[in-house]
């Protein structure tokens, strides 16, 4: 079988490997964070504060991270963010191994690590078009998202094993090493420097410009709303510790398997995801169906009476999420000019990454009142109803084809939007 063209690109392949390695550590660490807080407190509501820590950092700092991603060398910004997160992982590992860790330490580490990620993620996503031709952006995203799920699978599974053997501290050590590896990989990439604009806005002006661009791109803000419907209402991560320990009675190893099952489902769906993003011209319809099925899978997870069925439901949830996420991410990258890509990605991550964090808080608190099964049952109807409303009213999302616009069309769209967004410029540094 002929390899996709994007895999013939040396720099993309290196970047792809580095992202997977980094995600193995970070996803495993998040799984360990949830488990450690629940272990220390015995409270699912307190466990939801892990999500709260993520939400605070994402919502406050994401716009700044996006502005910097459009103003400085994206590779250097990525390396600095990874190094900061590595330091946090080292400190938390030391506190945990020495027995000094408390629940608030874990939550604070989540805030700091997510703060670093708010500068990391916009640059990480915006870097993709610099590594591959425009015609291969869809392929690159279609490979990166499911491949990242490999790390999301291996990370929680690794966390479950390491927690069972030596406690969460060892997982945090692995996390620190993975950050160091990505810093090294980034140093090997050959990436063109970001052009410096002739007239530079202040940081605040740059952020406002990015927000104005999104406000005039219905496809992007509707994709953000659709993303939020799944990640806020269908948040399931915060419930996995209590489902594994108190409902299914499978312990730490079972928790690791349950946490990794959605990624296994995403990996199994990789071929279908790639073919859809690369060839289908009905991507909007596929997106809406996948979002609705995400809600159905969450319902099945909530009501699974035995561990095997819960694993299957979580796998289906991951497959649907992989399809929907890949289509959304590729659409945002294709629909955004390079000079705005960092800021638009940052605003988008407020829904794609802030949504799950907010969902952890809300669903965790609700589960504390009505129990995990009832909380996930109610939340699962959110993505189902929102996807159905977009389908029946014939929205821009439903009509989205996934086609890459011709260069002249892209330039015209960028120019028109820039004219709408243009306001007084000021000189200012970062």
Secondary structure, DSSP 8 states (H G I E B T S, - for coil): ----GGGG-HHHHHHHHHHHHHHHHHHHHHHHHHHHHHHHH--HHHHTHHHHHHHHHHHHHHHHHHHHHTTS-HHHHHHHHHHHHHHHHHHHHHHHHTT---HHHHHHHHHHHHHHHHHHHHHHHHTHHHHS-GGGHHHHHHHHHHHHHHHHHHHHHHHHHHHHHH-HHHHHHHHHHHHHHHHHHHHH---------SS---HHHHHHHHHHHHHT-HHHHHHHHHHHHHHHHT--HHHHHHIIIIIS--HHHHHHHHHHHHHHHHHHTHHHHHHHHHH-S-HHHHHHHHHHHHHHHHHHHHH--SHHHHHHHHHHHHHHHHHHHHHHHHHHHHTS-HHHHHHHHHHHHHHHTHHHHHHHHHHHHHHHHH-HHHHHHHHHHHHHHHHHHHHHTT-TTTT-------HHHHHHHHHHHHHHH---------
